[in-house]
């Protein structure tokens, strides 16, 4: 498998606050990777730094063979990377379908954007609510919309931040099935997740963060032997 995201010695700052301290991470094509760690460990900041959304960053971020550390966010997105933030970013004044149509399609050859028909086949709830204002959707429907919106751009490397947080179990199950479908279609996914039970059966590889650094990594086959250590480290219930 080819490497689509290679991060080396990544440092990042918000103002004068040094938040990432030499992060190293490699993600291969078609993998689902999960960043584990307590709140404040630097997981979300890692996703934001990849996209150039921190105030300052240095190191190396290679995306699909392009060095992105000096690129502005809009040019990074055009490499074929999509970000689904924890706050979702749904526009209240737009309908569900207008939110879907808002983002432009990317021009990268790495991508094949999903059509509206494909989006609605994957997320039938969105078809039923396509004329509803974005913020009148349920929390689960808003999360589906946030994910669907980046799929329509043609992004093939997806950064997902806490997509299961606060959602009903039936919606969490639907999102898990969606991630499995996307993986089978060849998408590469990097997830930040607090819900370990959601992430564990989906991920191929895990990175554990603490104090803005990767302190451990392991693959899915090693998960059973790491379980006790993770329970203690992350206080997983």
N, C-alpha and C positions, 0 to 999 in steps of 0.2 A: 504493500500500500504506500502511495506517495504521501509525503508530509504536506499538509495545506496550511498549517499554522505553526511557526517556530518562534518561540520567545526566549531571548537570552539576556540575562542580567538586566531585567527591566526594573527601573526605578521610576517613581511617580510622586508628584506633589500636588496638594491643594493649598495654594498660597505658600506659606512657609512650612506647612506640615508635610513631612516626608512619610508617605503612606505605603509605598511598595519598596522593598529592599532587596533587589536582585532576583526577581522572579524568573525561573526557567521552566518552560513547558513546551511539549511537542504534541501536536494533534495530527493524526493521520486521516486520510480521506475515508469517509464513511463511518468514522467512530462516533460514539456518544461518550463524552467525557464529562465528569462531574467534579466541580470544585467543592470540597467539604471544608468546614471550619465554623468556629463560633461567630456570632455577630461581631463585626469590627475586625475580622481577621484579614480583610483585604480582598475578598472574593469579588464583590461588585466593583470595587476599584480596579481590579484586574481587567474586567470586561470593559469598563469605561476607558482605561488606559489604552487598550487595544485599538479603540476607535478614536483616540485623541481627544477624549472628553475630560481629561484632567488638565490642570493648569500647566503643568510642566511634566515632561517625561524624557528619559534617556535610556539607552540600551539598544536592543535589536528586536524588531517585530517583523517577521517575514510572512507574508500572506500570499499564497499561490505563487511563490517565487519572487515577489516584489517586496523590497524593503520599505516598510510603511512608517517608520518611526518619525520621519520628517514630514509626512503627508498630512494635509488637513482632512477633517472628518469626511467631507463629501467625496474626496478622492479615494479614501479608504473604503467607503461604502461601494464605490464602483468596482472594486476588486472582487466583489461577490460576497460581501459580508452583511448580515442583517442582525439588528439588535432589538430584542423584545425586553424593555425595561420593566422593573417591578411595578412602576406606576402606570403602565400601559399606554398612556398618552392618547386616549380616545377623545376626539373633538365633539363637544356637546352640541354644537350648532349644525353638525353634519349627520345625515342618516348613516345607518350601518353600511350601506353600499357606497355612499359617498366617501366614507372613511376608507373603504377598501380601494377605491379608485384614486385616492389622493396621492399616494407615492408613485413616483416615476419608475419605469422599468430600467434596470441597470443595463449598461452596454457591454459588460464583460462576457467573453466567450465561455467563461466557466458556468454560466447560468442558463437556465431555461425557465422562464417565468410561468407560473401557473395561471391558467385562464380563470375567469369568474366561474365558469361551469365546473372546472376542477375544484376550485375553492368551495363551491356550494355542495359538491358531492362529498368532499371531506368533512365539511361543517354544515350539515343540513339545517341546524338551528339558525345559522346566519342567513340562509335563504328565506326562512320563515319570517325573520325579523329585518329583512333588508331595507324596509322603508322606515323603520323605527329610529328615532334619534339615538345617537351613540350611547349617551349616558343613561338612557332608559333601559338599556340591556342589563341583564343580570350580571353579577360579577364573573360567572363562568363564561357567559356569552361575550363579555368584554375581553376576557383573556383569549378566547378563540379568535376574536376579531383582531387583536393585537398580533397574534401569531400569523393569522391568515394574511394580514396586510404586508408583512415582510416576505411571505412566500410569493406573493404576486409580483414583487420587484424582480424576482429571479435570483435572489441571494441563495447561495448553496452552502455557506458556512454560517450557522445560526448561533447567536449568543442569547441564551434564555436565562433571565434573572428571576428566580423564585416564581415560576409560572403556576405552581400548585397552591401557593399561599392563600389561606382563607377560603378555599373553595370546598363545595360539598363533595363527599366521596364519589358520587356518580360522575361529577365533572372531572375530578382528578383521574378517574379511571379512563374517561374519554380522552383526556390529554395524553395519558400514558400510551394508549392505543395509537394516537396520532403520531407521537414521537417514534414508535416502532415502525409505523407506515413510512415516515419520512426517512428513517434509517434504511429501510428496505429499498427506497427510491434512490439512495446514494447520497443523501444529505449528511453533512458533518455537523455535529451539535456539541456545543459547550454549555453546560448548565451550571448555574449556581442554585443549590437547593438546600433548604433546611429540613425538608421532609425526606428523611433518609429512606423510608419505606417506599416512597415514590421513585426515588432515583436508583436505588440498589439494583432492581431487576432490569433496568434500562441501560445502564452504563457499561461500557467496555473497559474503561480506565478511570481511575480516581486520583485526584491530587488533593492533599490535605494542606490547608493554609493556616498559619499562625503568625501574628505580628508582621503581616505584609510579606511573608516568605512562604515558599513551598517547603514543607518540612518532611513530607513523605509522599510517595506515589506507589500505586500497585494496580494490578489488573483485576478483572472480575473473577478470575479463577482463584485469586488469593483472598477474596473477600471473607470466606468463612473463617480463615485463620486470623484475620485482622479484626473480627467483629468485637471481641472483648476489649481490645485496645481502643477501637473507635468509640465504643460505649463510654469508656472512661474519659477519653480525650474530648469528645464532643458532647458528652452528657446526653446521649441519644436515649430516648425513652421507648 
